[in-house]
Amino acid sequence: MDNAIYTSLTRQSGLNKQMTVIANNIANAATTGFRAEGVTFTEFVHAVPGGESVSMAKANVQTTSMVQGAMTKTNGTFDFAIEGDGFFMVETPDGERLTRAGNFTPNAAGDLVNLDGHMVLDAGGAPIFIPPDAASIDVGSDGSISADGVLVGQVGVFEPVDRNMLNRETGVLFESPEGSEIVANPSVLQGFVENSNVNPIDQITRMIQVQRAYEMGQSFMETEDNRIREAMKTLSGQ
């Protein structure tokens, strides 16, 4: 295959991946605690002995935007949001995971859980029990939880040791392979949730740009394919 076709194919594959990421961002523009994704392109140059080198682009790194989303006031007793850095931690069947989605609720056993039923962990990595007979629940800016004026726990706020190593598992859950550490002075808001940090207008604009680039690449490949076919016909005398 001609080098130009190889190069174009790698570019088209990367653009297709980028389009998928953008579409997922737009679909999660209203998802609480969602972090927008991006794609980073890298270039590989392969030297051909006695010939021209081949340059190929590959979209092999997905990035996560850590820009804080807007806060929405819900007045929900168990709706929490973090101002600034940090994540809540929940216990899943696959281990501890980080999230910015703070729409929680007590389960039947009184443990604080997220919408998927995963237990929210305190600063020590233990589940948080909410007394079912409590008349009032108050949460301090440091995440401390009081039931009828009595301290019953503290919502843990954690920071990954290496943000660059975060692995997205679902729309709002992240794995930190390098581990996490407690945030010393967190800022937790009760009665608020953090919106997705996706800017729909920017994402739609980017989608149009990527689509046009993909169409141009497709047109080039078709033209190049026709050129090669015509050259082969000429050489074969047909």
Backbone as CSV, one residue per row, in Angstrom:
resi,resn,N_x,N_y,N_z,CA_x,CA_y,CA_z,C_x,C_y,C_z
1,MET,0.846,-1.195,0.000,0.000,0.000,0.000,0.879,1.241,0.000
2,ASP,0.454,2.303,-0.684,1.208,3.535,-0.775,1.331,4.178,0.608
3,ASN,2.514,4.795,0.855,2.750,5.428,2.153,1.707,6.483,2.487
4,ALA,1.255,7.219,1.470,0.249,8.260,1.699,-1.047,7.649,2.230
5,ILE,-1.387,6.447,1.745,-2.601,5.773,2.214,-2.429,5.330,3.662
6,TYR,-1.261,4.773,3.980,-0.980,4.371,5.362,-1.138,5.567,6.304
7,THR,-0.520,6.678,5.930,-0.565,7.879,6.763,-1.993,8.371,6.948
8,SER,-2.749,8.371,5.869,-4.133,8.837,5.933,-4.992,7.918,6.788
9,LEU,-4.743,6.616,6.706,-5.522,5.671,7.499,-5.320,5.893,8.999
10,THR,-4.071,6.127,9.400,-3.821,6.366,10.819,-4.482,7.658,11.279
11,ARG,-4.469,8.651,10.402,-5.113,9.925,10.741,-6.624,9.737,10.855
12,GLN,-7.221,9.010,9.917,-8.665,8.781,9.950,-9.076,8.007,11.194
13,SER,-8.241,7.021,11.569,-8.540,6.235,12.764,-8.528,7.125,14.005
14,GLY,-7.553,8.034,14.086,-7.482,8.948,15.217,-8.656,9.907,15.261
15,LEU,-9.039,10.424,14.104,-10.184,11.340,14.042,-11.474,10.627,14.434
16,ASN,-11.604,9.375,14.038,-12.784,8.602,14.404,-12.862,8.408,15.928
17,LYS,-11.710,8.142,16.536,-11.668,7.989,17.993,-12.013,9.305,18.681
18,GLN,-11.490,10.394,18.138,-11.772,11.707,18.714,-13.265,12.028,18.615
19,MET,-13.887,11.657,17.502,-15.317,11.888,17.327,-16.126,11.124,18.377
20,THR,-15.693,9.891,18.673,-16.383,9.086,19.683,-16.288,9.738,21.056
21,VAL,-15.101,10.260,21.388,-14.897,10.923,22.681,-15.760,12.174,22.786
22,ILE,-15.809,12.963,21.734,-16.613,14.186,21.739,-18.100,13.853,21.899
23,ALA,-18.555,12.830,21.183,-19.957,12.425,21.278,-20.303,11.995,22.711
24,ASN,-19.370,11.300,23.366,-19.594,10.874,24.743,-19.647,12.079,25.680
25,ASN,-18.799,13.081,25.423,-18.848,14.304,26.228,-20.203,14.982,26.120
26,ILE,-20.687,15.104,24.896,-21.980,15.769,24.679,-23.102,14.983,25.362
27,ALA,-23.031,13.657,25.285,-24.068,12.823,25.899,-24.075,12.966,27.419
28,ASN,-22.936,13.356,28.001,-22.833,13.480,29.464,-22.785,14.935,29.928
29,ALA,-23.246,15.836,29.094,-23.218,17.256,29.442,-24.089,17.567,30.658
30,ALA,-25.055,16.707,30.953,-25.938,16.930,32.103,-25.700,15.908,33.215
31,THR,-24.600,15.147,33.143,-24.303,14.128,34.149,-23.542,14.745,35.313
32,THR,-24.096,14.626,36.510,-23.473,15.193,37.702,-22.059,14.642,37.913
33,GLY,-21.099,15.547,38.077,-19.727,15.157,38.373,-18.924,14.640,37.199
34,PHE,-19.481,14.705,35.986,-18.760,14.186,34.816,-17.593,15.094,34.467
35,ARG,-16.485,14.458,34.054,-15.294,15.182,33.618,-15.085,14.954,32.129
36,ALA,-14.985,16.051,31.372,-14.831,15.960,29.917,-13.533,15.264,29.550
37,GLU,-13.587,14.501,28.461,-12.407,13.805,27.955,-11.865,14.508,26.719
38,GLY,-10.613,14.265,26.439,-9.979,14.758,25.221,-9.067,13.686,24.666
39,VAL,-8.550,13.910,23.481,-7.643,12.961,22.827,-6.367,13.681,22.449
40,THR,-5.241,13.067,22.767,-3.944,13.619,22.405,-3.343,12.791,21.268
41,PHE,-2.936,13.474,20.197,-2.325,12.804,19.048,-0.809,12.787,19.207
42,THR,-0.212,11.672,18.851,1.243,11.563,18.827,1.674,11.149,17.428
43,GLU,2.897,11.525,17.064,3.412,11.216,15.727,4.536,10.186,15.821
44,PHE,4.460,9.200,14.945,5.508,8.191,14.842,6.141,8.298,13.461
45,VAL,7.462,8.336,13.428,8.171,8.407,12.153,8.978,7.126,11.990
46,HIS,8.657,6.395,10.932,9.350,5.133,10.659,10.314,5.330,9.497
47,ALA,11.592,5.108,9.764,12.612,5.274,8.720,12.673,4.022,7.857
48,VAL,12.579,4.225,6.554,12.649,3.120,5.599,14.033,3.132,4.951
49,PRO,14.846,2.095,5.144,16.193,2.056,4.556,16.146,2.231,3.035
50,GLY,16.872,3.224,2.572,16.931,3.456,1.136,15.692,4.104,0.560
51,GLY,14.765,4.511,1.416,13.536,5.129,0.906,13.089,6.275,1.788
52,GLU,11.886,6.774,1.525,11.350,7.889,2.304,10.817,7.384,3.646
53,SER,10.972,8.202,4.679,10.429,7.856,5.983,8.899,7.996,5.951
54,VAL,8.243,7.263,6.836,6.783,7.287,6.909,6.362,7.894,8.231
55,SER,5.536,8.924,8.170,5.037,9.588,9.373,3.590,9.176,9.603
56,MET,3.300,8.739,10.821,1.939,8.311,11.151,1.486,8.974,12.441
57,ALA,0.225,9.345,12.485,-0.353,9.951,13.679,-1.246,8.932,14.372
58,LYS,-1.219,8.971,15.704,-2.028,8.028,16.458,-2.654,8.714,17.666
59,ALA,-3.966,8.527,17.828,-4.669,9.085,18.995,-4.658,8.026,20.083
60,ASN,-3.554,7.967,20.809,-3.376,6.874,21.764,-3.454,7.293,23.220
61,VAL,-3.730,8.570,23.485,-3.825,9.036,24.865,-5.122,9.816,25.060
62,GLN,-5.946,9.356,26.010,-7.159,10.089,26.357,-6.903,10.868,27.635
63,THR,-7.244,12.139,27.604,-7.010,13.017,28.743,-8.336,13.357,29.427
64,THR,-8.244,13.799,30.660,-9.433,14.174,31.430,-9.293,15.604,31.912
65,SER,-10.289,16.426,31.653,-10.281,17.805,32.110,-10.651,17.858,33.593
66,MET,-9.815,18.522,34.389,-10.074,18.645,35.819,-10.665,20.011,36.185
67,VAL,-11.113,20.754,35.192,-11.748,22.038,35.458,-13.037,21.803,36.252
68,GLN,-13.234,22.589,37.279,-14.420,22.400,38.116,-15.685,22.804,37.370
69,GLY,-16.736,21.997,37.530,-18.019,22.317,36.933,-18.797,23.282,37.810
70,ALA,-19.834,23.849,37.254,-20.683,24.779,38.014,-21.430,24.024,39.115
71,MET,-21.769,24.729,40.178,-22.502,24.146,41.295,-23.997,24.415,41.150
72,THR,-24.788,23.403,41.433,-26.240,23.556,41.423,-26.778,23.318,42.831
73,LYS,-27.546,24.264,43.328,-28.118,24.129,44.661,-29.352,23.240,44.606
74,THR,-29.349,22.171,45.382,-30.479,21.237,45.407,-31.203,21.241,46.744
75,ASN,-30.507,21.703,47.782,-31.011,21.655,49.161,-31.191,20.228,49.658
76,GLY,-30.663,19.271,48.914,-30.751,17.880,49.336,-29.815,17.623,50.516
77,THR,-30.322,16.948,51.525,-29.526,16.692,52.735,-28.249,15.935,52.431
78,PHE,-28.327,14.991,51.489,-27.171,14.139,51.195,-26.570,14.425,49.825
79,ASP,-26.816,15.630,49.326,-26.146,16.081,48.105,-24.929,16.891,48.518
80,PHE,-23.733,16.412,48.122,-22.490,17.078,48.500,-21.704,17.469,47.246
81,ALA,-20.959,18.539,47.352,-20.086,18.972,46.258,-18.763,19.428,46.851
82,ILE,-17.690,19.240,46.096,-16.356,19.639,46.535,-15.942,20.898,45.782
83,GLU,-15.554,21.916,46.536,-14.985,23.108,45.922,-13.474,22.940,45.864
84,GLY,-12.910,23.100,44.679,-11.469,22.937,44.535,-11.095,21.498,44.240
85,ASP,-9.867,21.136,44.600,-9.348,19.809,44.289,-9.931,18.743,45.211
86,GLY,-9.879,17.511,44.734,-10.284,16.388,45.560,-11.423,15.589,44.955
87,PHE,-11.592,14.382,45.472,-12.634,13.471,45.027,-13.245,12.779,46.243
88,PHE,-14.500,12.390,46.112,-15.081,11.466,47.066,-14.563,10.070,46.723
89,MET,-14.609,9.173,47.700,-14.193,7.798,47.442,-15.343,6.850,47.766
90,VAL,-15.587,5.901,46.855,-16.630,4.901,47.071,-16.028,3.510,46.926
91,GLU,-16.648,2.559,47.607,-16.201,1.168,47.557,-17.051,0.412,46.542
92,THR,-16.412,-0.084,45.485,-17.119,-0.848,44.454,-16.688,-2.311,44.549
93,PRO,-17.372,-3.215,43.852,-16.939,-4.619,43.848,-15.520,-4.808,43.337
94,ASP,-15.019,-3.829,42.554,-13.664,-3.919,42.002,-12.635,-3.139,42.815
95,GLY,-13.062,-2.584,43.942,-12.131,-1.830,44.773,-12.551,-0.376,44.935
96,GLU,-11.688,0.412,45.545,-11.984,1.817,45.806,-11.873,2.640,44.520
97,ARG,-12.832,3.549,44.348,-12.852,4.405,43.180,-13.126,5.843,43.585
98,LEU,-12.608,6.779,42.811,-12.785,8.202,43.068,-13.901,8.764,42.200
99,THR,-14.603,9.774,42.713,-15.686,10.389,41.955,-15.924,11.812,42.428
100,ARG,-16.433,12.639,41.531,-16.857,13.997,41.896,-18.382,14.062,41.988
101,ALA,-19.065,12.980,41.685,-20.526,12.946,41.745,-20.950,12.724,43.190
102,GLY,-21.487,13.754,43.823,-21.808,13.679,45.243,-23.274,13.577,45.580
103,ASN,-24.076,13.009,44.674,-25.495,12.805,44.992,-25.653,11.458,45.691
104,PHE,-25.660,11.508,47.038,-25.684,10.305,47.862,-27.022,10.146,48.583
105,THR,-27.158,8.996,49.235,-28.352,8.728,50.048,-28.063,7.553,50.971
106,PRO,-28.693,7.481,52.146,-28.500,6.306,53.010,-29.261,5.108,52.428
107,ASN,-28.657,3.910,52.529,-29.371,2.712,52.088,-30.197,2.149,53.243
108,ALA,-30.777,0.981,53.040,-31.649,0.392,54.055,-30.919,0.114,55.359
109,ALA,-29.596,-0.130,55.258,-28.808,-0.425,56.459,-28.285,0.841,57.129
110,GLY,-28.524,1.994,56.509,-28.069,3.252,57.079,-26.724,3.720,56.566
111,ASP,-26.100,2.947,55.669,-24.813,3.348,55.099,-25.022,4.346,53.966
112,LEU,-24.178,5.362,53.921,-24.264,6.364,52.860,-23.732,5.764,51.566
113,VAL,-24.541,5.820,50.486,-24.153,5.215,49.212,-24.414,6.194,48.073
114,ASN,-23.783,5.891,46.907,-24.060,6.693,45.717,-25.235,6.085,44.957
115,LEU,-25.522,6.601,43.779,-26.693,6.145,43.023,-26.589,4.689,42.587
116,ASP,-25.371,4.157,42.520,-25.172,2.761,42.140,-25.123,1.830,43.347
117,GLY,-25.315,2.385,44.527,-25.300,1.566,45.725,-23.922,1.324,46.307
118,HIS,-22.898,2.015,45.794,-21.545,1.858,46.316,-21.389,2.705,47.578
119,MET,-20.812,2.125,48.628,-20.682,2.833,49.901,-19.669,3.970,49.819
120,VAL,-20.071,5.126,50.357,-19.189,6.279,50.442,-18.268,6.076,51.641
121,LEU,-16.983,6.396,51.469,-16.001,6.145,52.522,-15.614,7.427,53.255
122,ASP,-15.274,7.248,54.537,-14.837,8.396,55.330,-13.340,8.617,55.164
123,ALA,-12.788,9.540,55.939,-11.374,9.885,55.810,-10.465,8.716,56.126
124,GLY,-10.971,7.735,56.875,-10.175,6.562,57.214,-10.427,5.380,56.308
125,GLY,-11.278,5.563,55.292,-11.569,4.485,54.348,-12.648,3.537,54.809
126,ALA,-13.471,3.957,55.775,-14.551,3.119,56.295,-15.907,3.655,55.833
127,PRO,-16.940,2.802,55.776,-18.278,3.263,55.405,-18.809,4.298,56.404
128,ILE,-19.733,5.109,55.949,-20.313,6.159,56.786,-21.737,5.773,57.163
129,PHE,-21.995,5.643,58.450,-23.335,5.257,58.928,-24.125,6.503,59.300
130,ILE,-25.344,6.574,58.793,-26.252,7.688,59.090,-27.369,7.164,59.990
131,PRO,-27.498,7.640,61.230,-28.568,7.171,62.117,-29.941,7.389,61.481
132,PRO,-30.722,6.339,61.325,-32.012,6.485,60.642,-33.030,7.341,61.390
133,ASP,-32.844,7.484,62.697,-33.808,8.256,63.482,-33.381,9.707,63.683
134,ALA,-32.306,10.133,63.001,-31.824,11.508,63.169,-32.815,12.499,62.567
135,ALA,-33.109,13.547,63.323,-34.046,14.565,62.840,-33.356,15.556,61.910
136,SER,-32.056,15.758,62.114,-31.326,16.704,61.259,-29.920,16.184,61.002
137,ILE,-29.465,16.405,59.784,-28.110,16.021,59.378,-27.421,17.273,58.846
138,ASP,-26.280,17.592,59.438,-25.526,18.769,59.005,-24.110,18.354,58.620
139,VAL,-23.614,18.946,57.551,-22.273,18.640,57.058,-21.433,19.907,57.064
140,GLY,-20.272,19.839,57.736,-19.378,20.988,57.785,-18.543,21.087,56.537
141,SER,-17.848,22.210,56.386,-17.029,22.416,55.193,-15.874,21.423,55.109
142,ASP,-15.512,20.830,56.242,-14.440,19.829,56.236,-14.970,18.420,55.993
143,GLY,-16.286,18.310,55.734,-16.895,17.013,55.469,-17.431,16.319,56.701
144,SER,-17.268,16.931,57.882,-17.764,16.318,59.111,-19.287,16.253,59.100
145,ILE,-19.837,15.110,59.523,-21.284,14.884,59.512,-21.786,14.819,60.947
146,SER,-22.811,15.623,61.233,-23.417,15.632,62.557,-24.885,15.256,62.438
147,ALA,-25.323,14.367,63.327,-26.724,13.968,63.392,-27.302,14.505,64.691
148,ASP,-28.274,15.427,64.577,-28.857,16.078,65.757,-27.781,16.698,66.641
149,GLY,-26.755,17.265,66.010,-25.699,17.945,66.728,-24.578,17.064,67.226
150,VAL,-24.662,15.744,66.977,-23.633,14.812,67.430,-22.818,14.346,66.231
151,LEU,-21.486,14.462,66.322,-20.612,14.049,65.232,-20.708,12.535,65.024
152,VAL,-21.018,12.128,63.791,-21.154,10.690,63.499,-20.171,10.207,62.435
153,GLY,-19.456,11.112,61.791,-18.506,10.699,60.754,-18.000,11.879,59.959
154,GLN,-17.195,11.591,58.982,-16.644,12.630,58.117,-16.462,12.089,56.704
155,VAL,-17.035,12.762,55.758,-16.875,12.367,54.362,-15.414,12.559,53.961
156,GLY,-14.813,11.506,53.426,-13.426,11.617,53.008,-13.289,12.353,51.684
157,VAL,-12.312,13.223,51.592,-11.979,13.909,50.337,-10.531,13.533,50.022
158,PHE,-10.349,12.906,48.860,-9.044,12.346,48.512,-8.510,12.950,47.224
159,GLU,-7.211,12.882,47.085,-6.541,13.343,45.880,-5.646,12.217,45.370
160,PRO,-5.730,11.876,44.084,-4.856,10.817,43.563,-3.393,11.223,43.673
161,VAL,-2.539,10.259,43.952,-1.105,10.544,44.049,-0.591,11.078,42.722
162,ASP,-1.086,10.526,41.622,-0.675,10.981,40.290,-1.915,11.108,39.412
163,ARG,-2.347,12.336,39.173,-3.550,12.567,38.364,-3.394,12.053,36.938
164,ASN,-2.173,12.074,36.449,-1.941,11.632,35.070,-2.170,10.137,34.889
165,MET,-2.225,9.405,36.000,-2.406,7.962,35.934,-3.843,7.533,36.195
166,LEU,-4.762,8.492,36.349,-6.161,8.153,36.602,-6.750,7.384,35.426
167,ASN,-7.443,6.315,35.731,-8.126,5.522,34.708,-9.634,5.686,34.867
168,ARG,-10.286,6.161,33.809,-11.739,6.308,33.854,-12.381,4.939,33.643
169,GLU,-13.268,4.554,34.563,-13.957,3.271,34.430,-15.365,3.460,33.893
170,THR,-16.075,4.434,34.428,-17.393,4.789,33.914,-17.399,6.302,33.739
171,GLY,-18.552,6.853,33.477,-18.611,8.291,33.267,-18.091,9.110,34.429
172,VAL,-18.299,8.637,35.671,-17.936,9.450,36.833,-17.033,8.730,37.830
173,LEU,-16.601,7.515,37.535,-15.725,6.773,38.443,-14.321,6.653,37.868
174,PHE,-13.320,6.842,38.746,-11.929,6.763,38.332,-11.145,5.841,39.260
175,GLU,-10.232,5.095,38.671,-9.309,4.284,39.450,-7.977,5.014,39.527
176,SER,-7.363,5.005,40.703,-6.049,5.622,40.882,-5.040,4.523,41.199
177,PRO,-4.360,3.992,40.168,-3.418,2.884,40.382,-2.291,3.213,41.356
178,GLU,-1.913,4.490,41.408,-0.826,4.907,42.289,-1.293,5.190,43.707
179,GLY,-2.593,5.027,43.943,-3.124,5.284,45.278,-3.618,6.707,45.447
180,SER,-4.226,6.978,46.595,-4.772,8.304,46.889,-4.362,8.730,48.286
181,GLU,-4.389,10.030,48.500,-4.076,10.562,49.823,-5.147,11.545,50.243
182,ILE,-5.347,11.639,51.554,-6.416,12.492,52.072,-6.069,13.958,51.856
183,VAL,-7.075,14.771,51.523,-6.901,16.216,51.378,-6.991,16.836,52.767
184,ALA,-5.984,17.593,53.136,-5.894,18.116,54.501,-6.998,19.123,54.826
185,ASN,-7.266,20.035,53.908,-8.250,21.089,54.177,-9.284,21.142,53.053
186,PRO,-10.195,20.186,53.022,-11.181,20.150,51.936,-12.265,21.205,52.120
187,SER,-13.002,21.442,51.071,-14.138,22.358,51.125,-15.356,21.640,50.559
188,VAL,-16.225,21.192,51.460,-17.403,20.415,51.066,-18.660,21.254,51.269
189,LEU,-19.529,21.238,50.278,-20.795,21.964,50.361,-21.942,20.970,50.489
190,GLN,-22.824,21.196,51.439,-24.024,20.368,51.588,-25.181,21.032,50.855
191,GLY,-26.007,20.214,50.193,-27.148,20.766,49.466,-26.802,21.256,48.085
192,PHE,-25.628,20.868,47.590,-25.190,21.234,46.242,-24.663,19.990,45.532
193,VAL,-24.709,19.997,44.208,-24.014,18.999,43.398,-23.231,19.741,42.332
194,GLU,-22.154,19.118,41.885,-21.324,19.718,40.840,-21.787,19.233,39.476
195,ASN,-22.031,20.151,38.587,-22.455,19.795,37.235,-21.283,19.233,36.428
196,SER,-21.605,18.646,35.298,-20.578,18.236,34.343,-19.783,19.464,33.925
197,ASN,-18.477,19.295,33.673,-17.670,20.430,33.214,-17.598,20.515,31.693
198,VAL,-18.478,19.782,31.026,-18.540,19.821,29.557,-19.200,21.117,29.092
199,ASN,-18.581,21.791,28.141,-19.187,22.951,27.495,-19.789,22.461,26.175
200,PRO,-21.120,22.292,26.112,-21.744,21.710,24.915,-21.443,22.476,23.628
201,ILE,-21.420,23.804,23.697,-21.170,24.603,22.493,-19.773,24.326,21.957
202,ASP,-18.784,24.301,22.870,-17.411,24.022,22.448,-17.298,22.618,21.847
203,GLN,-17.988,21.669,22.456,-17.900,20.298,21.981,-18.569,20.119,20.614
204,ILE,-19.696,20.771,20.409,-20.379,20.687,19.111,-19.533,21.340,18.025
205,THR,-18.917,22.490,18.369,-18.030,23.165,17.417,-16.861,22.267,17.048
206,ARG,-16.290,21.617,18.066,-15.164,20.709,17.823,-15.600,19.519,16.989
207,MET,-16.801,19.017,17.233,-17.300,17.881,16.462,-17.411,18.227,14.981
208,ILE,-17.881,19.435,14.685,-17.997,19.874,13.287,-16.612,19.944,12.647
209,GLN,-15.642,20.469,13.383,-14.276,20.569,12.855,-13.683,19.186,12.566
210,VAL,-13.886,18.259,13.505,-13.353,16.910,13.324,-14.046,16.213,12.159
211,GLN,-15.346,16.407,12.037,-16.084,15.777,10.938,-15.605,16.284,9.583
212,ARG,-15.362,17.576,9.494,-14.862,18.148,8.237,-13.472,17.607,7.920
213,ALA,-12.623,17.500,8.947,-11.280,16.964,8.735,-11.348,15.514,8.272
214,TYR,-12.292,14.756,8.840,-12.452,13.356,8.452,-12.912,13.255,6.997
215,GLU,-13.855,14.096,6.614,-14.359,14.083,5.241,-13.262,14.462,4.251
216,MET,-12.418,15.419,4.621,-11.300,15.803,3.747,-10.315,14.646,3.593
217,GLY,-10.062,13.944,4.696,-9.165,12.795,4.636,-9.733,11.687,3.775
218,GLN,-11.049,11.475,3.863,-11.703,10.449,3.058,-11.622,10.794,1.575
219,SER,-11.821,12.074,1.281,-11.744,12.527,-0.110,-10.335,12.338,-0.668
220,PHE,-9.321,12.646,0.162,-7.934,12.475,-0.275,-7.640,11.006,-0.566
221,MET,-8.113,10.114,0.297,-7.844,8.690,0.116,-8.497,8.167,-1.161
222,GLU,-9.705,8.639,-1.442,-10.374,8.218,-2.671,-9.623,8.715,-3.898
223,THR,-9.145,9.965,-3.839,-8.377,10.524,-4.961,-7.073,9.765,-5.152
224,GLU,-6.399,9.457,-4.040,-5.122,8.746,-4.105,-5.331,7.325,-4.636
225,ASP,-6.435,6.710,-4.226,-6.724,5.357,-4.700,-6.964,5.361,-6.207
226,ASN,-7.699,6.346,-6.691,-7.950,6.452,-8.139,-6.655,6.711,-8.900
227,ARG,-5.761,7.518,-8.314,-4.485,7.805,-8.961,-3.660,6.529,-9.122
228,ILE,-3.622,5.718,-8.066,-2.847,4.478,-8.113,-3.444,3.505,-9.127
229,ARG,-4.773,3.445,-9.171,-5.438,2.553,-10.129,-5.122,2.952,-11.568
230,GLU,-5.170,4.258,-11.818,-4.890,4.735,-13.166,-3.427,4.472,-13.545
231,ALA,-2.530,4.637,-12.570,-1.107,4.388,-12.838,-0.870,2.916,-13.148
232,MET,-1.565,2.030,-12.425,-1.419,0.594,-12.679,-1.968,0.218,-14.041
233,LYS,-3.070,0.842,-14.429,-3.626,0.565,-15.762,-2.659,0.997,-16.843
234,THR,-2.045,2.170,-16.644,-1.094,2.670,-17.647,0.110,1.758,-17.769
235,LEU,0.622,1.321,-16.635,1.803,0.438,-16.641,1.506,-0.936,-17.236
236,SER,0.260,-1.387,-17.060,-0.098,-2.705,-17.575,-0.536,-2.651,-19.027
237,GLY,-0.632,-1.416,-19.569,-0.998,-1.251,-20.968,-2.480,-1.396,-21.244
238,GLN,-3.295,-1.361,-20.198,-4.745,-1.502,-20.425,-5.377,-0.138,-20.702
